[in-house]
Amino acid sequence: MKTLLVEDNPADARLICEMLKELPEGTLQLQQVGRLDSAMERLRQEIFDVVLLDLGLPDAQGMETLTLIQEASRSVPIVVLTGRDDERLAFEALRAGAQDYLVKGRSDSQLVRAIRYAVERKQAEEEVRRLNEELEQRVAERTAQLQATNQELLKEIADRRQVEEALRRSERELRDLIENVPGMVFIALPGPSNAFVSRRWREYTGLSAEDTKGLGWQSVVHPQDLERHMEKWRACSASGGRFEDEARFRRAADGEYRCFLVRAVALRDNTENVLKWYGVLTDIEDRKRAGEALRRSEAYLVEAQRLSRTGSWAIDNLTGEISHSSEELSRLYGFDPKSGTPSLGEFLERLHPEDRDRVLQELESARRTGKDFDMHHRVVLPDGTTKYLYGTAHAVINSSGGVTEFVGSIIDVTERKRAEEERAKLHQLEADLAHLSRVSMVGELVASIAHEVNQPIAGVVMNGIACQRWLEVDPPNLDEARENARRIVRDGEYAGDVIARVRSLVRKTAAAKVRLDMNELIQDVIALVRSELLRNGVTLLTEFADDLSPVLGDRVELQQVVLNLVINGIEAMTTVEERSRRLVIKTHNDEAGQVEVAVHDSGIGLDPQSKERIFDAFYTTKPSGMGMGLSISRSIVQNHEGRLWAVANDGPGTTFHFTFPKYHP
């Protein structure tokens, strides 16, 4: 036990040391100082178990000494040793916190006992302090454990709340899902006896949940479907297998029965007994109607292909194999549709030998370039019959720009081909007939043409004689000779023009459409019939539009139309005596964007019966007519996308009109 003795009197210090020898050896470690400041310095530097303090020191006296020592070592027991037996001072010292108050030399045993008590008290206080610290440590640890447990409990409560909220949210979502799923959800007990129906069932059928319970749901099943539907339920209840059936259910809004697909799965216990059925009803009425419409459409398509002799096909661009082939396509190539779809090679074998290589090249080019294509080709059927076919194909492009397949159709154009050949023959016959008609008209105009040619030839002769005379005079009159020579050339060119016009009319050449000026073309025709007009006493007037648009046509054929109408007009006036014979030819651009020509005569006109038939072949009102002129003229005009018709004049005579589309370069 480490003890600090604060005593300034050496004798008292020795006395106290003698008194302390009663303690067992090694029990006490004693240090002694004689001044207060030294004591306080020691207390600041070291830790002591007890302080023996004399209140009378050189640098401090009385209770002040105790107070200062207490401030320097608050937790160290202090035993006051004094030479004064003063009860008041002893009371003050004890009240101030001294461990004991002893009078020097009074009792050795008291000092030892006081020191022992102080030491024991010190040890007890240390033990209490240790126990307190240990208790505080245990309390802190337990508090930490409780806090951790509390945090875990709080977290568990929070997690449980989250789980409960998630469960409630899941229940709400499940309820919302059941109530809003595009179908009618139900739960049935074995039987089946209804246990639950969703809102859509209640809205559709008009039955409440209470009305639907048990077998109440059967009241909205179509009577023709109920027994079969229940038999299916009984069979699935016995086997426990998946339920699926179609049945009609009545809609409350309008009483209509609509078809539903009913599906249900069983919930089983550990022994595989069916506890419940969970199911849904899906409205498939529109789907069934669409399917039926699709089947009808496919039937119509098949029938339409058969009637139009059109087949459809598809070829996979990657494999080059046929991915689709209609029944009509098989028929077109001479295959039996009931025998399955022929391969691409089998189709190609039916191609005409002269067309096979071209078709293969076209297919290969299309697969390589991915372009749409069309082509004509022939096929030779097993019986030797040749068919003419026309096919078109379209490339199907995927999202990356690659060609996935070609989809196409093939139509039988054999009849069309034969009709085109017949039309070509007919067109040739029409051309030949038109040529004969032109030759016939030229024959009818031979006198007029001869007169037109004789006039310039007579002029050539007369001017030649005059030229010769002017050259024979002495001296020769060269100026007059030149003038006569010029007239010879003029008359020769005029005669040549007349002959050229006649030759163009009678020449048999292929039709060639070119840009034409109708005013100029009509003037050429007038030049041919001028003598005929004079011979029949007909006055010709022209009213040509200065801004007349050009047309696209064959010059000879259009000249034939104008010539035919002019000659008909002249002939219609041959019996007219009481009025002037006038023929008027007009041209103008009409409001429809076409060029119109009108030939107006003052002849005898047409009776209603003749007006309806004048354009028929072989119908004529002239005793010597063939009845082909107007028929051929109308055919020519129609081939030029025009129209030819006749109108009775307000006065005497008839007007023939014909129109042509304007020329567009």
C-alpha positions in Angstrom: 0.0 0.0 0.0 1.6 3.2 -1.2 1.4 5.9 1.5 2.4 9.6 1.4 3.3 11.1 4.9 3.1 14.9 4.9 5.0 15.8 8.2 7.5 18.6 8.8 8.6 17.4 12.3 11.2 14.8 11.9 10.5 13.4 15.4 6.9 13.0 14.7 7.8 11.5 11.4 10.0 8.8 13.1 7.2 8.2 15.7 4.7 7.6 13.0 7.1 5.3 11.2 7.5 3.3 14.4 3.8 3.0 14.8 3.4 1.7 11.3 5.8 -1.2 11.9 2.9 -3.2 13.2 1.8 -3.7 9.7 3.1 -6.9 8.0 6.3 -6.5 6.1 5.9 -5.4 2.6 2.4 -4.1 3.1 3.4 -0.4 3.3 5.5 1.7 0.9 6.0 5.0 2.7 7.2 8.3 1.3 7.6 11.4 3.4 7.6 15.1 2.6 7.7 18.1 5.0 5.9 20.8 2.9 2.5 21.2 1.3 3.9 22.2 -2.1 6.1 19.1 -2.1 3.1 16.9 -1.2 1.0 18.4 -4.0 3.8 17.9 -6.5 4.1 14.2 -5.5 0.4 13.7 -5.8 0.4 15.2 -9.3 3.3 12.8 -10.3 2.3 9.6 -8.6 -0.8 7.6 -7.4 -1.0 6.9 -3.7 -3.4 4.7 -1.7 -3.5 6.9 1.4 -2.2 10.3 2.6 -1.2 10.9 6.3 -1.5 14.7 6.7 -0.3 17.0 9.4 -2.5 20.1 9.4 0.4 22.3 10.7 3.0 22.7 7.9 5.5 25.5 7.3 3.6 26.6 4.1 0.0 25.9 5.3 -2.0 25.7 8.5 -5.3 24.1 9.6 -8.2 23.2 7.3 -6.6 25.0 4.4 -4.0 22.3 4.3 -6.7 19.6 4.0 -8.6 21.5 1.4 -5.6 21.9 -0.9 -4.5 18.2 -0.5 -8.1 17.1 -1.3 -8.0 19.2 -4.5 -4.7 17.6 -5.5 -6.0 14.0 -4.9 -9.8 13.8 -4.7 -10.0 10.0 -4.6 -7.2 9.3 -2.2 -8.2 8.6 1.5 -6.7 11.3 3.8 -6.0 10.6 7.6 -5.4 13.8 9.5 -2.6 13.6 12.1 -2.4 16.5 14.5 -1.0 17.3 17.9 -4.2 19.2 18.9 -7.0 17.3 20.6 -9.7 19.6 19.3 -13.2 18.1 18.8 -14.4 21.0 16.8 -11.4 20.8 14.4 -11.9 17.0 14.2 -15.5 17.5 13.3 -14.7 20.0 10.6 -12.0 17.7 9.2 -14.3 14.7 9.0 -17.1 16.8 7.6 -14.7 18.1 5.0 -14.0 14.5 3.8 -11.1 13.3 5.9 -11.0 9.5 6.4 -10.1 9.9 10.1 -8.8 12.4 12.7 -6.0 11.1 15.0 -3.9 12.9 17.7 -0.2 12.1 17.5 1.1 9.7 20.2 -2.4 9.1 21.5 -3.0 5.5 20.2 -0.7 3.6 17.9 -3.4 1.0 17.2 -5.8 3.7 16.0 -3.4 4.9 13.4 -2.8 1.4 12.1 -6.5 0.7 12.2 -7.2 4.0 10.4 -4.7 3.2 7.7 -6.1 -0.3 7.4 -9.6 1.0 7.2 -8.5 3.5 4.6 -6.8 0.8 2.6 -9.8 -1.5 2.9 -12.1 1.4 2.0 -9.8 2.2 -0.9 -9.9 -1.5 -2.0 -13.7 -1.6 -1.5 -14.1 1.6 -3.5 -11.8 0.1 -6.2 -13.8 -3.1 -6.1 -17.0 -1.1 -6.3 -15.6 0.9 -9.1 -14.4 -2.2 -10.9 -17.8 -3.8 -10.4 -19.5 -0.6 -11.6 -17.3 -0.5 -14.7 -17.9 -4.2 -15.3 -21.6 -3.6 -14.8 -21.5 -0.6 -17.1 -19.7 -2.8 -19.6 -22.2 -5.5 -19.3 -25.0 -3.0 -19.5 -23.4 -1.4 -22.5 -23.0 -4.8 -24.2 -26.5 -5.9 -23.3 -27.8 -2.5 -24.5 -25.9 -2.9 -27.8 -27.3 -6.5 -28.0 -30.8 -5.2 -27.3 -30.3 -2.3 -29.8 -29.1 -4.8 -32.4 -32.0 -7.1 -31.6 -34.3 -4.1 -31.7 -32.9 -3.1 -35.1 -33.4 -6.6 -36.4 -36.9 -6.7 -35.0 -37.6 -3.3 -36.6 -36.1 -4.5 -39.9 -38.2 -7.7 -39.6 -41.3 -5.7 -38.9 -40.5 -3.4 -41.9 -39.8 -6.4 -44.1 -43.0 -8.1 -42.9 -44.9 -4.9 -43.6 -43.3 -4.8 -47.1 -44.3 -8.4 -47.6 -47.8 -7.7 -46.4 -48.0 -4.6 -48.6 -46.6 -6.6 -51.6 -49.1 -9.3 -50.8 -52.0 -6.8 -50.7 -50.7 -5.2 -53.9 -50.4 -8.6 -55.5 -53.9 -9.5 -54.4 -55.2 -6.2 -55.8 -53.3 -6.7 -59.1 -54.6 -10.3 -59.3 -58.1 -9.1 -58.6 -57.7 -6.3 -61.2 -56.3 -8.9 -63.6 -59.1 -11.3 -63.1 -61.7 -8.5 -63.4 -60.1 -6.9 -66.5 -58.7 -9.8 -68.4 -60.2 -10.1 -71.9 -62.2 -13.1 -70.9 -64.6 -14.3 -68.3 -62.8 -16.0 -65.4 -64.5 -18.6 -63.2 -63.8 -21.1 -60.4 -65.8 -24.3 -60.4 -66.2 -27.1 -57.9 -66.4 -30.7 -59.2 -69.7 -31.2 -60.9 -69.2 -28.6 -62.2 -70.8 -26.3 -59.7 -69.8 -22.6 -59.9 -68.0 -21.0 -57.0 -66.8 -17.7 -58.5 -67.2 -15.6 -61.7 -65.5 -12.4 -62.7 -67.1 -9.0 -63.4 -67.1 -9.6 -67.2 -69.2 -12.7 -66.7 -71.7 -10.7 -64.7 -71.8 -7.8 -67.2 -72.1 -10.1 -70.2 -74.7 -12.6 -68.9 -76.6 -10.3 -66.6 -76.4 -13.0 -63.9 -75.2 -12.0 -60.4 -72.6 -14.1 -58.6 -75.5 -15.5 -56.5 -77.5 -16.4 -59.6 -74.5 -18.1 -61.2 -73.6 -20.2 -58.2 -74.1 -24.0 -58.5 -75.7 -24.8 -61.8 -77.2 -21.4 -62.4 -74.7 -20.6 -65.1 -76.4 -23.2 -67.4 -79.3 -20.8 -68.0 -77.3 -18.7 -70.4 -75.9 -21.7 -72.4 -77.5 -22.3 -75.8 -79.9 -25.2 -75.5 -78.4 -27.0 -78.5 -74.9 -26.8 -76.8 -75.8 -27.6 -73.2 -76.0 -31.4 -73.2 -72.8 -31.8 -75.2 -71.0 -29.2 -73.0 -72.0 -31.0 -69.8 -71.0 -34.4 -71.2 -67.6 -32.9 -71.9 -67.4 -31.6 -68.3 -68.4 -35.0 -66.9 -65.7 -36.7 -69.0 -63.0 -34.3 -67.9 -64.1 -34.5 -64.2 -63.8 -38.3 -64.4 -60.4 -38.2 -66.0 -59.1 -35.0 -64.4 -57.7 -33.9 -67.8 -57.6 -30.4 -69.2 -61.0 -29.1 -70.2 -61.5 -27.3 -73.5 -64.8 -26.9 -75.5 -66.7 -24.4 -77.6 -70.2 -23.3 -76.6 -72.6 -20.4 -77.2 -73.5 -18.2 -74.3 -76.4 -15.6 -74.3 -75.5 -11.9 -74.1 -77.8 -10.0 -71.8 -77.6 -6.7 -73.7 -79.3 -8.0 -76.9 -80.1 -11.7 -76.3 -77.5 -12.8 -79.0 -75.7 -16.1 -78.5 -72.0 -15.7 -79.1 -69.5 -18.5 -79.3 -66.9 -18.9 -76.5 -63.8 -21.1 -76.1 -64.0 -22.5 -72.6 -60.8 -23.7 -71.0 -60.1 -25.0 -67.5 -57.4 -26.7 -65.5 -57.8 -28.8 -62.3 -56.4 -28.1 -58.8 -55.6 -31.4 -57.1 -54.8 -32.5 -53.6 -51.9 -34.8 -52.6 -54.0 -37.9 -53.6 -54.7 -36.4 -57.1 -58.3 -35.7 -56.3 -59.8 -32.7 -58.1 -60.5 -29.9 -55.7 -61.4 -27.1 -58.0 -61.4 -26.0 -61.6 -59.9 -22.7 -62.7 -61.1 -21.6 -66.1 -61.6 -18.7 -68.6 -64.2 -18.1 -71.3 -62.8 -16.3 -74.4 -65.2 -14.8 -77.0 -64.3 -16.3 -80.4 -67.4 -15.3 -82.2 -65.6 -12.7 -84.3 -62.7 -15.1 -84.9 -65.0 -17.8 -86.1 -66.8 -15.4 -88.4 -63.5 -14.1 -89.7 -62.4 -17.7 -90.2 -65.6 -18.5 -92.0 -65.2 -15.4 -94.1 -61.6 -16.3 -94.9 -62.7 -19.8 -95.9 -65.4 -18.3 -98.2 -62.8 -15.9 -99.5 -60.4 -18.7 -100.2 -63.2 -20.6 -101.9 -64.1 -17.6 -104.0 -60.4 -17.0 -104.9 -60.1 -20.7 -106.0 -63.3 -20.4 -108.0 -62.2 -17.0 -109.5 -58.8 -18.4 -110.4 -60.5 -21.4 -112.1 -62.9 -19.1 -114.0 -60.2 -16.6 -115.0 -57.7 -19.4 -115.6 -55.2 -17.7 -113.3 -52.8 -19.6 -111.0 -50.8 -18.2 -108.1 -47.3 -19.3 -106.8 -44.5 -18.4 -104.5 -40.8 -19.4 -104.7 -38.4 -19.3 -101.7 -35.5 -17.1 -102.9 -33.0 -18.9 -100.6 -33.8 -22.5 -101.6 -35.2 -21.8 -105.0 -38.1 -24.2 -104.3 -41.8 -23.7 -104.6 -43.4 -22.6 -101.3 -46.9 -22.2 -102.6 -48.8 -23.4 -105.7 -52.5 -23.0 -106.3 -54.7 -25.8 -107.7 -55.4 -23.7 -110.9 -51.6 -23.4 -111.5 -51.4 -27.2 -111.6 -54.3 -27.3 -114.0 -52.7 -24.7 -116.3 -49.6 -26.9 -116.6 -51.6 -30.1 -117.0 -51.1 -31.5 -113.5 -53.8 -33.1 -111.4 -54.3 -30.9 -108.3 -55.3 -33.9 -106.2 -51.8 -35.5 -106.8 -50.1 -32.8 -104.7 -47.9 -29.8 -105.6 -45.4 -30.4 -108.4 -41.8 -29.4 -107.9 -40.2 -26.5 -109.7 -38.4 -29.0 -112.0 -41.7 -30.6 -113.0 -43.2 -27.3 -113.9 -40.1 -26.3 -115.9 -40.3 -29.6 -117.9 -43.6 -28.6 -119.2 -42.2 -25.4 -120.8 -42.0 -25.2 -124.6 -38.4 -26.1 -125.6 -38.0 -22.8 -127.4 -39.0 -20.9 -124.2 -37.3 -22.9 -121.5 -33.8 -21.3 -121.6 -35.3 -17.8 -121.7 -37.6 -18.5 -118.7 -34.7 -20.0 -116.7 -32.5 -17.0 -117.4 -35.3 -14.6 -116.4 -35.8 -16.5 -113.1 -32.1 -16.6 -112.3 -31.8 -12.9 -113.1 -34.7 -12.0 -110.8 -33.2 -14.1 -108.0 -29.9 -12.3 -108.4 -31.2 -8.7 -108.8 -34.4 -9.0 -106.6 -36.4 -7.1 -109.3 -40.0 -7.7 -110.2 -40.5 -9.3 -113.6 -43.1 -10.5 -116.1 -42.9 -12.7 -119.2 -44.8 -14.6 -121.8 -44.1 -18.3 -122.4 -45.7 -21.4 -123.7 -46.2 -24.8 -122.1 -46.7 -28.1 -123.9 -49.3 -30.4 -122.2 -48.9 -34.2 -122.1 -51.5 -34.5 -125.0 -49.4 -32.2 -127.2 -51.6 -29.1 -126.7 -49.7 -25.8 -126.5 -50.9 -23.1 -124.1 -49.8 -19.5 -124.1 -49.3 -18.2 -120.5 -48.4 -14.8 -119.1 -46.8 -14.5 -115.7 -45.9 -11.6 -113.3 -43.9 -11.8 -110.1 -43.2 -9.4 -107.2 -40.2 -9.6 -104.9 -40.9 -9.8 -101.1 -38.3 -7.7 -99.2 -37.5 -8.3 -95.6 -36.6 -5.6 -93.0 -32.9 -5.9 -93.8 -33.5 -5.3 -97.5 -33.0 -8.9 -98.7 -35.4 -10.8 -101.0 -37.1 -13.6 -99.1 -39.3 -14.9 -101.8 -41.1 -14.1 -105.1 -44.9 -14.1 -105.2 -46.6 -14.2 -108.6 -49.5 -15.2 -110.8 -49.8 -16.9 -114.2 -52.8 -16.5 -116.5 -53.8 -18.5 -119.5 -53.8 -16.1 -122.4 -54.2 -18.8 -125.1 -57.7 -17.5 -126.1 -56.4 -13.9 -126.0 -53.4 -14.9 -128.1 -55.7 -16.5 -130.7 -58.0 -13.5 -130.6 -55.0 -11.2 -131.2 -54.0 -13.3 -134.2 -57.6 -13.1 -135.4 -57.6 -9.4 -134.8 -54.4 -9.0 -136.7 -55.9 -11.0 -139.6 -59.1 -8.8 -139.4 -57.0 -5.7 -139.3 -55.1 -6.8 -142.4 -58.5 -7.5 -144.1 -59.7 -4.0 -143.0 -56.5 -2.5 -144.4 -56.9 -4.4 -147.7 -60.6 -3.4 -147.8 -59.6 0.3 -147.1 -57.1 0.1 -149.9 -59.7 -1.3 -152.3 -62.1 1.5 -151.2 -59.4 4.1 -151.9 -58.7 2.5 -155.3 -62.5 2.5 -155.9 -62.8 6.2 -155.0 -59.8 7.0 -157.3 -61.6 5.1 -160.0 -64.7 7.2 -159.4 -62.6 10.3 -159.6 -60.7 9.3 -162.7 -62.4 11.9 -164.9 -61.8 14.6 -162.4 -58.2 13.5 -161.9 -57.7 13.3 -165.7 -59.0 16.9 -166.0 -56.6 18.0 -163.2 -53.7 16.4 -165.0 -54.7 17.5 -168.5 -54.8 21.1 -167.5 -51.1 21.4 -166.5 -50.1 19.1 -169.4 -51.9 21.4 -171.9 -50.2 24.4 -170.2 -46.9 22.6 -170.7 -47.6 22.1 -174.4 -48.8 25.7 -175.0 -45.9 27.2 -173.0 -43.4 25.0 -174.9 -44.7 26.2 -178.3 -44.5 29.8 -177.1 -41.0 29.3 -175.8 -40.0 27.7 -179.2 -41.4 30.8 -181.0 -39.6 33.3 -178.8 -36.4 31.5 -179.5 -36.9 31.4 -183.3 -37.3 35.2 -183.7 -34.3 37.2 -184.7 -32.9 38.2 -182.4 -34.3 35.6 -179.8 -36.4 37.0 -177.0 -34.7 35.3 -174.1 -36.7 36.9 -171.3 -40.0 35.7 -172.8 -38.5 32.3 -173.4 -37.4 32.1 -169.7 -40.9 33.0 -168.5 -42.4 30.3 -170.7 -39.9 27.8 -169.5 -40.7 28.8 -165.8 -44.4 28.2 -166.6 -43.6 24.8 -168.1 -41.8 23.8 -164.8 -44.7 25.1 -162.7 -47.3 23.1 -164.7 -45.1 20.0 -164.6 -44.8 20.2 -160.9 -48.5 20.7 -160.4 -49.2 17.6 -162.6 -46.6 15.7 -160.6 -48.3 16.7 -157.3 -51.7 15.5 -158.6 -50.2 12.1 -159.6 -48.3 11.8 -156.3 -51.5 12.4 -154.3 -53.3 9.7 -156.4 -50.4 7.3 -155.9 -50.3 7.8 -152.1 -54.0 7.0 -152.0 -53.7 3.8 -154.1 -50.3 2.7 -152.7 -50.6 -0.3 -150.3 -48.4 0.4 -147.4 -48.4 -0.3 -143.6 -50.0 2.3 -141.4 -47.6 4.7 -139.9 -48.8 7.4 -137.4 -47.0 10.8 -137.6 -47.7 14.3 -136.5 -50.2 15.9 -138.9 -51.7 19.3 -139.6 -55.4 18.6 -140.4 -55.8 21.9 -142.3 -53.0 21.0 -144.6 -54.2 17.4 -145.0 -57.7 18.7 -146.0 -56.2 21.1 -148.5 -54.5 18.1 -150.2 -57.8 16.3 -150.5 -59.5 19.4 -151.9 -56.8 19.5 -154.6 -57.9 16.1 -155.7 -61.6 16.8 -155.9 -61.5 20.4 -157.3 -62.6 19.3 -160.8 -65.3 17.0 -159.3 -66.6 20.1 -157.4 -66.7 22.1 -160.6 -68.2 19.4 -162.6 -71.1 19.0 -160.1 -71.5 22.8 -159.5 -70.6 22.6 -155.9 -69.2 25.6 -154.1 -66.6 24.7 -151.4 -66.1 26.8 -148.4 -63.5 26.3 -145.7 -63.4 27.6 -142.1 -60.1 26.5 -140.7 -59.0 27.4 -137.2 -55.7 29.2 -137.3 -54.6 27.8 -133.9 -55.6 24.2 -134.7 -53.7 21.6 -132.7 -51.8 18.9 -134.5 -52.9 15.3 -134.3 -51.1 11.9 -134.4 -52.3 9.7 -137.3 -51.7 7.9 -140.6 -51.8 10.5 -143.4 -53.3 8.1 -146.1 -56.0 6.8 -143.8 -57.1 10.2 -142.6 -57.1 11.5 -146.2 -59.3 8.6 -147.1 -61.8 9.6 -144.3 -61.9 13.3 -145.5 -62.1 12.2 -149.2 -64.9 9.8 -148.5 -66.9 12.4 -146.6 -66.3 15.1 -149.3 -67.4 12.8 -152.1 -70.5 11.7 -150.1 -71.4 15.3 -149.6 -71.0 16.1 -153.4 -73.1 13.1 -154.3 -75.8 14.0 -151.7 -76.3 17.3 -153.6 -76.4 15.9 -157.3 -80.2 16.0 -157.3 -80.5 19.5 -155.7 -81.8 22.1 -158.2 -83.8 24.6 -156.3 -81.0 25.9 -154.1 -77.2 26.4 -154.3 -75.0 23.4 -153.7 -72.6 24.3 -150.9 -70.0 22.1 -149.1 -68.4 23.6 -146.0 -65.4 22.1 -144.2 -64.7 23.4 -140.7 -61.9 22.7 -138.2 -61.5 23.8 -134.5 -60.3 22.7 -131.1 -63.2 21.6 -128.9 -63.6 22.0 -125.2 -62.7 18.3 -124.5 -59.1 19.0 -125.8 -59.6 17.3 -129.2 -59.4 18.4 -132.8 -62.8 18.4 -134.5 -63.5 18.3 -138.3 -67.0 18.9 -139.7 -68.1 18.4 -143.3 -71.4 20.2 -143.9 -73.5 19.7 -147.1 -76.8 21.1 -148.3 -78.1 17.9 -149.9 -81.2 15.8 -149.4 -80.3 14.8 -145.8 -80.8 11.5 -144.0 -84.1 9.9 -143.0 -84.1 8.6 -139.3 -83.8 5.0 -140.4 -80.8 5.6 -142.6 -79.2 7.7 -139.8 -79.1 4.7 -137.5 -77.5 2.4 -140.1 -75.3 4.5 -142.4 -72.2 3.3 -140.6 -73.1 -0.4 -140.9 -71.1 -2.4 -143.4 -72.7 -3.0 -146.8 -75.5 -0.5 -146.0 -75.8 2.2 -148.7 -78.4 4.8 -149.8 -76.7 5.1 -153.3 -77.8 2.8 -156.2 -74.2 2.2 -157.2 -72.7 2.2 -153.7 -70.9 -0.7 -151.9 -71.9 0.4 -148.4 -68.3 0.2 -147.1 -67.1 3.9 -147.2 -68.6 5.1 -143.9 -68.0 1.8 -142.2 -64.3 1.9 -143.1 -64.1 5.6 -142.2 -65.5 4.9 -138.7 -63.1 2.0 -138.2 -60.2 4.3 -139.2 -61.3 7.0 -136.8 -61.8 4.6 -133.9 -58.4 3.1 -134.5 -57.1 6.7 -134.0 -59.0 6.9 -130.6 -61.5 9.2 -132.2 -65.3 9.3 -132.9 -67.3 9.8 -136.2 -71.0 10.7 -136.2 -73.7 12.3 -138.3 -76.1 15.1 -137.4 -79.0 16.4 -139.4 -78.8 20.1 -140.2 -81.4 22.6 -139.0 -81.9 23.3 -142.7 -81.3 21.0 -145.6 -78.4 18.5 -145.6 -76.3 16.6 -143.1 -73.1 17.4 -141.2 -70.5 14.7 -140.5 -68.3 15.2 -137.5 -65.1 13.4 -136.5 -62.7 14.1 -133.7 -59.1 13.1 -132.8 -57.0 13.5 -129.7 -54.5 16.4 -129.8 -51.0 15.4 -130.4 -48.8 15.4 -127.3 -45.1 14.9 -127.9 
